[in-house]
Structures are given as structure tokens and as C-alpha cells.
Amino acid sequence: MVGSKIKAKDFDYKRTEDMGREKISKLLMRFSVPAIIASEGEAFYELFDAVWCGRLGAEALAALTVAGPLMAIYRAIGAGIAVGSSSLVARRLGAGKKNEADETACSSITLFFIVSGAAVLICLSCLGFLLRLFGATEAVFPYAYSYMFIETCSMPVDFFLIVVADLIRAQGNPTIASAGLILANIADLIWSPILVFGVGPFPALGIAGAALGTLIGRAIGSALLTPYLVFKTIYRFKLSYFKPDRKTIVDIYSVGASSTLRMIAVSVSQILACIAASSFGTIPLAVLGVLFRINRLNFAFCIGLSQAVVPLVGYNHGAQKEERVREIVIKAMLISVMWGALWYVMVMLFPTQTLLLFTTDLGFLSIGKSALQIFAITFLTMSEVIISAFFQGIGEATPALIIALARQVIFLIPCLLILPYTLGLNGLWLAYPIAGILSLALGLILTLLEFQRLEVRRGIRTASRYCLQRNSQLE
């Protein structure tokens, strides 16, 4: 029994070391495919939640739209811990600092318990106020409240699943990490329609059933991954490691803050978009929610790819292999561009057929077709997520933060404050591709500058090694 456990640990050590020597394309595939499947699975459950709730009426679809900003805030809080700890663990493993990687893993779990508990209490105390602030009208509010009450209560389960999955991925096993997320999403896809419409002994809970299905799925995923994290990974869990360490927490959030702030910025932009859309009526608000969910399918691919980029870049940067870092980033960006182009072509060719998945309402289809064709340009600009992951991987918090906030804060929010009120509904849809193009351009400039700095550092290290070798030979 002990021998088999040692062999399993040795195998995981080998998988960790492979991040610094295996072919980049093979590593990207091994790390990204499971993460992409898991991320797309989450996007699909959100999409199908909209499909099921669309059968309940436009008010239910609008309620999901209003719930979106608050959901983005919830995810932002969890993402800060998950991404920050994943990057720090990978860099410490790459630098050969195994004990410090163990401390990071334990600190991230402690941080999860503190943050998730506080978040639930705060959000429940002002849930009604937040939903009204985010654009819920009297007709939409009952649907939005019943959905978000369950989502708020289930926040700790959702956080825990994300943190555990990222810790498993960071030490070189993305397949198991993604398997837990995929299982959670499959369970959600099964349970949500059962609980929304009522099947057999299960009552019809309406929109609340979609939220409860998500909770069941997350609980199942956590139950799968927790034993693996404790018994099968290379981490060693000591009671003393769980004591909050200020430096480790600062290191986690210095990198993870960019993901947190980006998602909070997403929430703010969604609030402004919801307010603008609701001023044109319930149908534009419902259309906006559908656009968000279609875009989420494209964005989910890039998120899954970025989850591979963070540990791979972190490990190779920690091991001072800058050429491999550059190759990882360039190849990941090319993949994301090709994926976005595929989605753009599909949506432009079949806009009405895409919208018919949600409703047959003629008013919805009339507004939604032109909205989708304008919004689809956004699909071509998602490589900015890869750039942000690159800076997170090398531990550069400031540029990661700038890129994370560029799309939502620097460009999108001003567009949402101006264009819908000057160009009407088309201005609302145009805001998204304009912000995407500008943020991608900014990200590319910062990436090229960082590549130059990495090349200079590599040259300095090479020269230093040469001088040391020459000195030793002369001696």
C-alpha cells in the first residue's frame, strides 16, 4: 500500500517536471483540452439554463440577465484565490521550492473558508437591493430573487470546487482537475430541467430549479476531487501550513487580483448594459442575456486555454526557460484567434437558427438577429485573455491587472455610458466589439514589450554563465 502511494507520488513529480521539457504543442493540448472541456461544460450549463428558463417566458430570461452581474462578482471572488494560488504553486514548483508550494496550497484553502463565508453573509443581507440596482423590474424581480438566493447560499461549494481543481492542475494533472468540473456540469445539465419543470417525484421549481441543479452538480464535483487532492497529489498537508501566512496571501492576491478585478469589472459593465437594455423594454434585456450566454461559449474556450497557460508559463518562467514561455503564449494566442474566427463565421451564417434555440417570439428574433451579427465581432478579440494569463504566469501583477481591466473598465464602460444613448440599441451592441478591439491592441503592445525584457534577461544570464565558465577554466 505504501509502495503504491510512493509510486503515485513519483509519477506526479514526473508530470510536474514534464512542464519544463515536453514539447509545447503537446503540453498545451494535454493541459488545455481537459480545461476547455470543463469550461465549455460550464458555459453549456449556463446556456441550457437560459434555454429551460426561456420556456418560462421573457421575464425568466430577463431575470437570468439581471442575475449575471451578481454571478460575475461571485466568480470573481473565487477566481482571485484559484488563479493566484495556481500561479504561485507552479512558480514555486518550477523553482524547486516544494515546501513553499505546499504552504501555498494550504493557505489557499484557508483563504477559501474565510472569504466564502464572509461573502455569503454580506450578499444575503442585501440581495434584494443588489438585484434592483442591477436592473430588476417588478415583473422580473421574483424570478431573479428565487434564482440568486440559492446561488448565493451555494457559493462556498462553488468556490471550493474551483480552488481544488486549480491546485490539482497546477501540480501537473489537468485531466483529473477537469474531470471533476466536467462531472459537475453533466450533473447540472441532468438535474436542472428535472427541477425546473418537475419530473416524477420532483416538483416543478421553475427558475429556482436551475440554481438548485447547479448546486447539486458542484457538490458532486467537489466530492470527486477532494480525496484526490488529499491522497494522490504531490502536496503535503500539515496543520501548521493552514495557518494564514500574510506573505503567501499577498502573493496569491497580487496575481489573482487581476482575475478578481476583471470579473468585477465584467459585473459593472453588465449592470450598465442591463440598465441600458431595460430602458428599451423587457425583450432587449432578454436578448442581451442570450448574447452573454452565446459569447460565454466562445469565451469559455479561451478561459480553458488560459488555465493551461498560467501553470505552464509559471513553471517555465520559474525554471528560467524564457524561450519556452514565448512559444507557449504565441501558440495559445493563435489557437484562440482561430476558434473565435470559427464562431464568427457560424453566427454570421446562421443568426436566426441560433436564436431559435431560446424562443420563437417574433419580437425577440427581430431584435436579436441584428444584435447578434454586430456583437459577433467580439468573438475575434478574445486573445486578450491569453495575454492576461501570460502575465499572471510570470507573476507580473501590474500588466496583468491593466489588461484584465482594459476591456471592461478602460474601454467598455465608457462605450456603454455613451453609445446606447446616442445610437440607440445598435450602440449597445456595438460597445462590445469596439472595446474588444481596443483592449486586444493594448495587450499585444504590452506583450511585445515584455518579450523584449525576457530576451534581455536571458542574454544577461547567458553572458554571466559564460563568464563564470571562463573564470573557472582560467583558475
C-alpha positions as CSV (number, residue, x, y, z in Angstrom):
1,M,0.0,0.0,0.0
2,V,2.8,2.4,1.0
3,G,4.8,1.4,-2.1
4,S,1.9,2.1,-4.5
5,K,1.4,5.5,-2.9
6,I,5.1,6.4,-3.3
7,K,4.9,5.3,-7.0
8,A,1.9,7.5,-7.5
9,K,3.7,10.5,-5.9
10,D,6.8,9.8,-8.1
11,F,4.5,9.7,-11.2
12,D,3.1,13.1,-10.3
13,Y,6.6,14.5,-9.7
14,K,7.5,13.4,-13.3
15,R,4.4,15.0,-14.7
16,T,5.3,18.2,-12.9
17,E,8.9,18.2,-14.3
18,D,7.5,17.5,-17.8
19,M,6.1,21.0,-17.9
20,G,9.7,22.2,-18.4
21,R,10.8,19.8,-21.1
22,E,7.9,18.3,-23.0
23,K,7.0,19.7,-26.5
24,I,5.0,22.9,-26.1
25,S,2.2,21.9,-28.5
26,K,1.8,18.5,-26.7
27,L,1.8,20.3,-23.3
28,L,-0.8,22.8,-24.5
29,M,-3.0,20.0,-25.7
30,R,-2.6,18.0,-22.5
31,F,-3.3,20.9,-20.2
32,S,-5.9,22.8,-22.2
33,V,-8.2,20.1,-23.7
34,P,-9.5,19.0,-20.3
35,A,-9.7,22.6,-19.1
36,I,-11.5,23.7,-22.2
37,I,-14.0,20.8,-22.0
38,A,-14.7,21.7,-18.3
39,S,-15.0,25.4,-19.1
40,E,-17.2,24.8,-22.1
41,G,-19.3,22.4,-20.0
42,E,-19.9,25.3,-17.6
43,A,-20.8,27.6,-20.5
44,F,-23.2,25.0,-21.8
45,Y,-25.0,24.6,-18.4
46,E,-25.5,28.4,-18.4
47,L,-26.7,28.2,-22.0
48,F,-29.2,25.5,-21.2
49,D,-30.3,27.2,-18.1
50,A,-31.4,30.0,-20.5
51,V,-33.0,27.5,-22.8
52,W,-35.0,25.9,-20.0
53,C,-35.9,29.3,-18.4
54,G,-36.8,30.7,-21.8
55,R,-39.7,28.2,-21.8
56,L,-41.0,30.0,-18.7
57,G,-41.2,33.4,-20.5
58,A,-39.3,36.5,-21.3
59,E,-39.4,37.6,-17.7
60,A,-37.4,34.5,-16.7
61,L,-34.8,35.1,-19.4
62,A,-34.5,38.7,-18.3
63,A,-34.1,37.5,-14.7
64,L,-31.0,35.5,-15.7
65,T,-29.7,38.6,-17.4
66,V,-30.1,40.7,-14.2
67,A,-28.5,37.8,-12.1
68,G,-25.5,37.9,-14.4
69,P,-23.6,40.8,-12.7
70,L,-24.0,39.3,-9.3
71,M,-22.9,35.9,-10.5
72,A,-19.8,37.6,-12.1
73,I,-19.0,39.1,-8.6
74,Y,-19.3,35.6,-7.0
75,R,-17.0,34.1,-9.6
76,A,-14.5,37.0,-9.2
77,I,-14.1,36.4,-5.5
78,G,-13.3,32.7,-6.1
79,A,-11.1,33.3,-9.2
80,G,-8.8,35.5,-7.2
81,I,-7.9,32.7,-4.9
82,A,-7.8,30.0,-7.5
83,V,-5.7,31.8,-10.2
84,G,-3.4,33.4,-7.7
85,S,-2.6,30.1,-5.8
86,S,-2.3,28.2,-9.1
87,S,0.3,30.7,-10.5
88,L,2.3,30.8,-7.2
89,V,2.3,27.0,-6.8
90,A,3.5,26.5,-10.4
91,R,6.3,29.1,-10.0
92,R,7.5,27.6,-6.7
93,L,7.5,24.1,-8.1
94,G,9.4,25.3,-11.2
95,A,12.0,26.9,-8.9
96,G,12.3,23.6,-6.9
97,K,10.6,25.1,-3.7
98,K,8.4,22.2,-2.8
99,N,7.7,23.1,0.8
100,E,6.7,26.6,-0.2
101,A,4.3,25.2,-2.8
102,D,2.7,23.0,-0.1
103,E,2.3,26.1,2.1
104,T,0.6,27.9,-0.8
105,A,-1.8,25.1,-1.3
106,C,-2.9,25.0,2.3
107,S,-3.1,28.8,2.6
108,S,-5.4,29.0,-0.4
109,I,-7.8,26.5,1.3
110,T,-7.8,28.5,4.5
111,L,-8.4,31.7,2.5
112,F,-11.3,30.0,0.7
113,F,-13.1,29.3,4.0
114,I,-12.7,32.8,5.3
115,V,-13.6,34.6,2.1
116,S,-16.6,32.4,1.0
117,G,-18.2,32.5,4.5
118,A,-18.0,36.3,4.7
119,A,-19.2,36.7,1.1
120,V,-22.4,34.7,1.7
121,L,-23.3,36.6,4.8
122,I,-22.8,40.0,3.1
123,C,-24.6,39.1,-0.1
124,L,-27.6,37.6,1.6
125,S,-28.1,40.6,3.7
126,C,-28.5,42.9,0.7
127,L,-29.6,40.5,-2.1
128,G,-32.9,42.3,-2.9
129,F,-31.2,45.7,-3.0
130,L,-28.5,44.4,-5.4
131,L,-30.9,42.8,-7.8
132,R,-33.0,46.0,-8.1
133,L,-29.8,48.0,-8.5
134,F,-28.8,45.7,-11.4
135,G,-32.0,46.4,-13.3
136,A,-34.6,44.0,-12.0
137,T,-38.1,45.5,-12.6
138,E,-41.2,44.4,-10.6
139,A,-42.1,41.8,-13.2
140,V,-38.6,40.3,-13.2
141,F,-37.6,40.6,-9.5
142,P,-39.4,37.5,-8.2
143,Y,-37.7,35.3,-10.7
144,A,-34.3,36.9,-10.1
145,Y,-34.5,36.7,-6.3
146,S,-35.6,33.0,-6.2
147,Y,-32.7,32.1,-8.5
148,M,-30.0,34.2,-6.8
149,F,-31.0,33.2,-3.2
150,I,-30.0,29.6,-4.0
151,E,-26.9,30.6,-5.9
152,T,-25.7,32.8,-3.0
153,C,-26.2,30.0,-0.5
154,S,-24.2,27.6,-2.7
155,M,-21.3,30.0,-3.2
156,P,-18.9,28.1,-0.8
157,V,-19.4,24.9,-2.7
158,D,-18.7,26.6,-6.0
159,F,-15.6,28.3,-4.6
160,F,-14.2,25.1,-3.1
161,L,-14.6,23.2,-6.4
162,I,-12.7,25.9,-8.3
163,V,-9.8,26.2,-5.8
164,V,-9.3,22.4,-5.5
165,A,-9.4,22.0,-9.3
166,D,-6.8,24.7,-9.9
167,L,-4.5,23.2,-7.2
168,I,-4.6,19.8,-8.9
169,R,-4.0,21.4,-12.3
170,A,-1.0,23.5,-11.0
171,Q,0.9,20.4,-9.9
172,G,0.7,18.8,-13.4
173,N,-2.6,16.8,-13.6
174,P,-5.1,18.8,-15.6
175,T,-7.1,15.8,-16.6
176,I,-8.3,14.9,-13.1
177,A,-9.0,18.6,-12.3
178,S,-11.2,19.0,-15.4
179,A,-12.9,15.6,-14.8
180,G,-14.3,17.0,-11.6
181,L,-15.6,20.1,-13.3
182,I,-17.0,18.1,-16.2
183,L,-18.8,15.8,-13.9
184,A,-20.3,18.8,-12.0
185,N,-21.5,20.3,-15.3
186,I,-23.0,17.0,-16.5
187,A,-24.9,16.6,-13.2
188,D,-26.2,20.2,-13.6
189,L,-27.4,19.5,-17.2
190,I,-29.3,16.5,-15.9
191,W,-30.8,17.9,-12.7
192,S,-31.7,21.5,-13.9
193,P,-34.5,20.5,-16.4
194,I,-35.8,17.9,-13.9
195,L,-36.1,20.6,-11.2
196,V,-37.3,23.4,-13.4
197,F,-40.2,21.5,-15.0
198,G,-40.8,18.7,-12.4
199,V,-40.2,15.1,-13.3
200,G,-41.6,12.1,-11.4
201,P,-41.5,12.7,-7.7
202,F,-39.6,16.0,-8.1
203,P,-41.7,19.2,-8.0
204,A,-41.5,21.9,-10.6
205,L,-39.5,24.7,-9.0
206,G,-39.3,27.0,-12.0
207,I,-36.2,29.2,-12.3
208,A,-35.1,28.2,-8.7
209,G,-34.7,24.6,-10.0
210,A,-32.0,25.7,-12.4
211,A,-30.0,27.2,-9.4
212,L,-30.5,24.0,-7.3
213,G,-29.3,21.8,-10.2
214,T,-26.1,23.8,-10.3
215,L,-25.6,23.3,-6.5
216,I,-26.1,19.6,-6.9
217,G,-23.5,19.4,-9.7
218,R,-20.9,21.4,-7.8
219,A,-21.3,19.2,-4.7
220,I,-20.8,16.1,-6.8
221,G,-17.6,17.6,-8.4
222,S,-16.2,18.6,-5.0
223,A,-16.8,15.1,-3.7
224,L,-14.8,13.6,-6.5
225,L,-11.8,16.0,-6.4
226,T,-11.3,16.4,-2.6
227,P,-10.0,12.8,-1.9
228,Y,-7.7,13.1,-4.9
229,L,-6.2,16.4,-3.7
230,V,-5.5,15.0,-0.2
231,F,-4.3,11.5,-1.1
232,K,-3.0,11.5,-4.7
233,T,-1.3,14.8,-5.4
234,I,2.3,15.7,-4.5
235,Y,1.2,18.2,-1.9
236,R,1.9,17.5,1.8
237,F,-0.8,18.9,4.1
238,K,0.4,19.9,7.6
239,L,-1.7,21.6,10.2
240,S,0.9,24.4,10.6
241,Y,0.7,25.2,6.8
242,F,-3.0,26.1,7.2
243,K,-2.2,29.0,9.5
244,P,-2.8,32.2,7.4
245,D,0.6,33.5,6.2
246,R,0.5,37.2,5.3
247,K,3.2,37.0,2.6
248,T,1.7,34.0,0.9
249,I,-1.8,35.6,0.9
250,V,-0.3,38.8,-0.5
251,D,1.5,36.8,-3.2
252,I,-1.7,34.9,-4.1
253,Y,-3.8,38.1,-4.4
254,S,-1.1,40.1,-6.1
255,V,-1.6,37.9,-9.1
256,G,-5.1,36.7,-8.5
257,A,-6.4,40.3,-8.1
258,S,-6.3,40.8,-11.8
259,S,-8.8,38.0,-12.4
260,T,-10.9,39.2,-9.5
261,L,-11.0,42.8,-10.7
262,R,-11.5,41.8,-14.3
263,M,-14.6,39.8,-13.3
264,I,-15.9,42.6,-11.0
265,A,-15.4,44.9,-14.0
266,V,-17.5,42.5,-16.0
267,S,-20.1,42.8,-13.4
268,V,-20.1,46.6,-13.5
269,S,-20.3,46.6,-17.3
270,Q,-23.2,44.1,-17.2
271,I,-25.0,46.3,-14.8
272,L,-24.7,49.3,-17.1
273,A,-25.7,47.1,-20.1
274,C,-28.8,45.8,-18.2
275,I,-29.8,49.3,-17.2
276,A,-29.4,50.5,-20.9
277,A,-31.2,47.5,-22.3
278,S,-34.1,47.7,-19.8
279,S,-34.7,51.3,-20.9
280,F,-35.7,49.8,-24.3
281,G,-38.0,47.2,-22.8
282,T,-38.0,43.6,-21.5
283,I,-37.2,42.0,-24.9
284,P,-33.9,43.8,-25.4
285,L,-32.9,42.8,-21.8
286,A,-33.7,39.2,-22.7
287,V,-31.7,39.5,-25.9
288,L,-28.7,40.9,-24.0
289,G,-28.8,37.8,-21.7
290,V,-28.8,35.5,-24.7
291,L,-25.9,37.3,-26.2
292,F,-23.9,37.0,-23.0
293,R,-24.5,33.2,-23.0
294,I,-23.6,32.7,-26.6
295,N,-20.4,34.8,-26.1
296,R,-19.7,32.7,-23.0
297,L,-19.3,29.6,-25.2
298,N,-16.6,31.4,-27.2
299,F,-15.0,32.9,-24.1
300,A,-15.1,29.6,-22.2
301,F,-12.7,28.1,-24.8
302,C,-10.2,30.9,-24.2
303,I,-10.6,30.6,-20.4
304,G,-9.8,26.9,-20.6
305,L,-6.8,27.7,-22.7
306,S,-5.7,30.4,-20.3
307,Q,-5.9,27.9,-17.4
308,A,-3.3,25.8,-19.2
309,V,-1.1,28.9,-19.9
310,V,-0.9,30.0,-16.3
311,P,0.9,26.9,-14.8
312,L,2.9,26.2,-18.0
313,V,4.2,29.8,-18.2
314,G,4.7,29.9,-14.4
315,Y,6.8,26.7,-14.3
316,N,9.0,27.6,-17.2
317,H,9.5,31.1,-16.0
318,G,10.4,29.8,-12.6
319,A,12.9,27.4,-14.4
320,Q,14.3,30.4,-16.4
321,K,13.2,29.0,-19.8
322,E,12.1,32.2,-21.5
323,E,12.1,30.7,-25.0
324,R,9.5,28.2,-24.0
325,V,7.4,30.9,-22.3
326,R,7.3,32.8,-25.5
327,E,6.3,29.8,-27.5
328,I,3.5,28.9,-25.1
329,V,2.0,32.4,-25.4
330,I,2.2,32.7,-29.2
331,K,0.8,29.2,-29.9
332,A,-2.1,29.7,-27.4
333,M,-3.0,33.1,-28.9
334,L,-3.1,31.6,-32.4
335,I,-5.4,28.9,-31.3
336,S,-7.7,31.4,-29.6
337,V,-7.9,33.5,-32.8
338,M,-8.8,30.5,-35.0
339,W,-11.5,29.5,-32.5
340,G,-13.0,33.0,-32.5
341,A,-13.0,33.1,-36.3
342,L,-14.9,29.8,-36.5
343,W,-17.6,31.1,-34.1
344,Y,-17.8,34.4,-36.0
345,V,-18.5,32.6,-39.4
346,M,-21.0,30.3,-37.8
347,V,-23.0,33.1,-36.2
348,M,-23.0,35.3,-39.3
349,L,-24.3,32.4,-41.4
350,F,-27.0,31.2,-39.0
351,P,-28.1,34.0,-36.7
352,T,-31.8,33.2,-36.7
353,Q,-31.3,29.5,-36.2
354,T,-29.1,30.2,-33.2
355,L,-31.7,32.4,-31.6
356,L,-34.5,29.9,-32.2
357,L,-32.8,27.7,-29.5
358,F,-34.2,30.1,-26.9
359,T,-37.6,31.3,-28.1
360,T,-39.8,31.6,-31.1
361,D,-41.0,35.1,-30.2
362,L,-41.0,37.2,-33.3
363,G,-40.1,40.4,-31.5
364,F,-37.2,38.7,-29.8
365,L,-36.0,37.2,-33.2
366,S,-36.3,40.6,-34.9
367,I,-34.2,42.5,-32.4
368,G,-31.9,39.5,-31.7
369,K,-30.7,38.9,-35.3
370,S,-29.1,42.3,-35.9
371,A,-27.8,42.4,-32.3
372,L,-26.1,39.0,-32.7
373,Q,-24.4,39.9,-36.0
374,I,-23.0,43.1,-34.6
375,F,-22.0,41.5,-31.3
376,A,-20.2,38.6,-33.1
377,I,-17.2,40.8,-33.9
378,T,-16.3,40.4,-30.2
379,F,-15.5,36.7,-30.8
380,L,-12.4,37.7,-32.8
381,T,-10.9,39.7,-29.9
382,M,-10.7,37.1,-27.0
383,S,-6.9,36.5,-27.2
384,E,-6.6,39.3,-24.6
385,V,-7.4,36.6,-22.0
386,I,-4.3,34.6,-23.0
387,I,-2.2,37.7,-22.6
388,S,-3.5,38.3,-19.1
389,A,-2.8,34.6,-18.3
390,F,0.8,35.1,-19.6
391,F,1.5,38.0,-17.2
392,Q,-0.2,36.1,-14.3
393,G,2.0,33.1,-15.0
394,I,5.3,35.1,-14.8
395,G,4.0,36.9,-11.6
396,E,3.8,40.4,-13.2
397,A,0.7,41.7,-11.4
398,T,0.6,45.2,-12.8
399,P,0.4,44.5,-16.5
400,A,-1.9,41.5,-15.8
401,L,-4.2,43.9,-13.9
402,I,-4.1,46.6,-16.7
403,I,-5.0,44.0,-19.4
404,A,-7.7,42.5,-17.2
405,L,-9.3,45.9,-16.6
406,A,-8.7,47.3,-20.1
407,R,-11.7,45.7,-21.9
408,Q,-14.3,46.3,-19.2
409,V,-13.2,49.5,-17.4
410,I,-11.0,51.5,-19.8
411,F,-13.0,50.8,-22.9
412,L,-16.3,49.1,-22.4
413,I,-17.8,51.1,-19.6
414,P,-17.3,54.4,-21.4
415,C,-18.9,52.9,-24.5
416,L,-21.9,51.7,-22.5
417,L,-22.3,55.1,-21.0
418,I,-22.3,56.9,-24.4
419,L,-23.3,54.7,-27.3
420,P,-26.7,53.3,-26.3
421,Y,-27.9,56.9,-25.5
422,T,-26.6,58.3,-28.8
423,L,-27.0,55.5,-31.3
424,G,-29.9,53.6,-29.6
425,L,-30.0,49.8,-29.4
426,N,-27.3,49.3,-32.0
427,G,-25.0,51.4,-29.9
428,L,-25.5,49.0,-27.1
429,W,-24.4,46.0,-29.3
430,L,-21.5,48.0,-30.9
431,A,-20.0,48.8,-27.5
432,Y,-18.7,45.2,-27.1
433,P,-16.7,44.7,-30.3
434,I,-15.2,48.3,-30.0
435,A,-14.0,47.6,-26.5
436,G,-12.6,44.2,-27.5
437,I,-10.6,45.5,-30.4
438,L,-9.0,48.3,-28.3
439,S,-8.2,46.0,-25.4
440,L,-6.6,43.4,-27.6
441,A,-4.4,46.1,-29.3
442,L,-3.2,47.3,-25.8
443,G,-2.5,43.7,-24.7
444,L,-0.4,43.0,-27.8
445,I,1.7,46.1,-27.2
446,L,2.4,45.1,-23.6
447,T,3.2,41.5,-24.6
448,L,5.8,42.6,-27.2
449,L,7.5,44.9,-24.6
450,E,7.6,42.0,-22.1
451,F,9.0,39.6,-24.6
452,Q,11.9,42.1,-25.2
453,R,12.6,42.3,-21.5
454,L,12.6,38.5,-21.2
455,E,15.1,38.3,-24.1
456,V,17.4,40.8,-22.4
457,R,17.3,38.8,-19.1
458,R,18.1,35.6,-21.0
459,G,21.0,37.3,-22.7
460,I,22.3,38.6,-19.3
461,R,22.1,35.1,-17.7
462,T,23.9,33.6,-20.7
463,A,26.7,36.1,-20.5
464,S,27.0,35.5,-16.8
465,R,27.2,31.8,-17.2
466,Y,29.9,32.2,-19.9
467,C,32.0,34.5,-17.7
468,L,31.8,32.0,-14.8
469,Q,32.9,29.2,-17.1
470,R,35.8,31.2,-18.4
471,N,36.9,32.2,-14.9
472,S,36.8,28.6,-13.7
473,Q,38.8,27.5,-16.8
474,L,41.5,30.2,-16.1
475,E,41.7,29.1,-12.5
